[in-house]
Amino acid sequence: MTATPPPALLPQGFADLLPPEAGGQASAVAAAMEVFARFGYAQVKPPLAEFEDTLLAPGPGAAMAAQTFRFMDPASRRMMALRADITPQIARIAATRLAGAPRPLRLSYANDALRVDGLGAPRQVTQIGCECIGSGQIVELALLAVLAARAMGAGAVTLDVTLPGRIGTQVSEVSNALAQRDRARVAALAPDLLPLLDACGPLAGFSDLAPLYADLTEALAAYDLDEVALTVDPVEQRGFEYHEGLAFALFAESGEVGRGGRYRLPGGEVAAGMTLYVEQVMAAAPPPPPVREPEVCGSWAAARAAQDAGRAAVT
C-alpha cells in the first residue's frame, strides 16, 4: 500500500519561494536596507496583526480596508486584522510609541503583507520602504526608491510623478474615463480636466512642477543616475487614495515596482514615504546564480579554510 503524499496545494495567491530565488531575494532586501541606513533610516518591525479598529484607523489604514483579512481574536474577543500594507503601522508607531522622538523621524521596514484579492497577483507580498515623519520632502523618498531598486538589481527605471487630490471631488464621476484616457468622455463629464490629460508626458514639460523637476534632476545627478526617466501623469489616482499634494510611481521592465508620496498621520502630522514591491523588483533584476553544492573536505580545519575563502564547505 502506497503512502499518501503530503498535501502540497496552496491557496490562490500564495507560493513557496525556493532556492535560489529565496536567497536572492534576501540578499536584495539586505542591499536595499543598507541604502536606507546610509540616509539615517532606522528599521522597525511592526506585528503582522493588530486590532481592526487600530489598523484601519482614518488615514493610510482606512484606505486599505477592502484589501484586509479579518478574524476574531479568541483571547480578547475583538476583531483583528492582518496588515495589507505597512505604512499604516509606521504611522501608528510614529504617532504613539515614537510621538516624542525628534522630527523628522526616519523609519524603514522590510516585512510581508497579506491582501484579500490579488487579482491574479500574489496575495502575500514583501514590502520594503521608508517613512519620513514630520517632513513632506518628496525628493529624498524618490531618490531612495531609485537607489534601492538599483541596489536590488533592477535596470532602467522611470519615475512617474502624479498629483493626488488635484482632481478633487470630481474623481468619483470621471475616474474611469481618466484611467482609460478617454478624451471624449472626460470632455462630456468634466471638460476642465482635459488640460490634465494633455499634460501627461515628460516632467520637464510640466511648468507647474518646475521646482520639483530641478530638485529631482539635481539629486539624481549627484548619484550618477542621470539616465532615470522623469515623467508626469497628473490624472493617475488609483492606489494613491491617502496621499496628497505630490506622489510618484516607479516603473521598471517588469512594470510598477514601487510608489510613494506625501500623506498625513491621523493627527494631521505631515509625512512622506515610499514602498518597493520586492517581487516586482526581482522580476526586473537578473536571475540569482544557482546554488552550488558545498565542497566536501577531509577535516573541519579544511572546511573552515574553504569557508574563510568564501566557499560553501562541509566535512
Secondary structure, DSSP 8 states (H G I E B T S, - for coil): -----------TT-----TTHHHHHHHHHHHHHHHHHHTT-EE----SEEEHHHHT-TTTTGGGGGG-EEEE-TTT--EEEE-S-SHHHHHHHHHTTTTTS-SSEEEEEEEEEE-S--TTS-SEEEEEEEEEET---HHHHHHHHHHHHHHTT--S-EEEEE-TTSSGGGHHHHHHHHHTT-HHHHHHH-GGGHHHHHT-EEGGG-GGGHHHHHHHHHHHHHTT-TT-EEEE-TT--TT-TT--S-EEEEEETTEEEEEEEEEE-TTS-EEEEEEEEHHHHHHTS---------EE-SSHHHHHHHHHTT--EE-
